[in-house]
Amino acid sequence: MSERERRVLVVAHTGREDARSAARRLSTQLVDAGVRVRLLREEADVLAQSTMAESAMAVEAVDTGNASAADCDLVIVLGGDGTILRGAELARPARVPLLGVNLGHVGFLAEAESDALDTTVDHVVHRRWTVEERLTLDVTVENDGRLVHEGWAVNEASVEKAARERMLEVVVEVDDRPLSRWGGDGVVCATPTGSTAYAFSAGGPIVWPEVAAVLLVPLSAHALFARPMVVSPRSTVAVELVADTPGVGVLWCDGRRTYELPSGARVEVRAGRDPLLLARLHQAPFTDRLVRKFGLPVTGWRGQAG
């Protein structure tokens, strides 16, 4: 990178005191090291308090939007996976790496832990990180042959029933060919990154992040053939709400962004045009991450460490 003025966007779960405290501490240390800090305007008043008063000249507030992370070295997010997904909405359009600091429980998207904040700041100040590309999903919705909605997801795009008391009837298509019709709670289309999230809870497989694939996981489907499937990243998966069934469905992207689906709507999911860039401070294998995050029992292993 050129020797331009360095800046990072800091995003925090401001509803939690530990996140507010960690964000103030991180921001103050970065400013003291000569890195400008950018805060989202709705978070700035909460975070930029007395502990950062002497650093205020190097802190700027910006509106939330696609340009929030423009010209930043990193987007640093303090919180759980939900907050990190919010940060991803700002980092991806700017093609800026996202660094997650875990303040949640599992935190699969996080790279650093809150008890190692000083070490994290040192890595950022000295640019000691690598960048990993994660596959995303592009999602479109058609109704009566017209494009009515476009979205994207890091973890998953799910088509779900809107009414608790009704089943959702869908026909699933892969690469322009019908696969099966299911009645149930819906369908999840997930990335390898999202294989440890909603898709995992629905019985889908865990997929290593470097595998380029799209997961297709039925939700409580009443059908003989309703197993989780893994398709090519070049495939297009379509979920059509059967036109002659009552009720509507809902499209969820990452459990954050929704779009109401009328009867007969068609949702298409494909590998995303733009990946999410994740900043990595450590080179630990994904297997180790799985063991640590899920607390998996490995006592008795006799392989070679290191």
Order of alpha helices (4+ residues) and beta strands (2+ residues): beta-alpha-beta-alpha-beta-beta-alpha-beta-beta-alpha-beta-beta-beta-beta-beta-beta-beta-alpha-beta-beta-beta-beta-beta-beta-beta-alpha
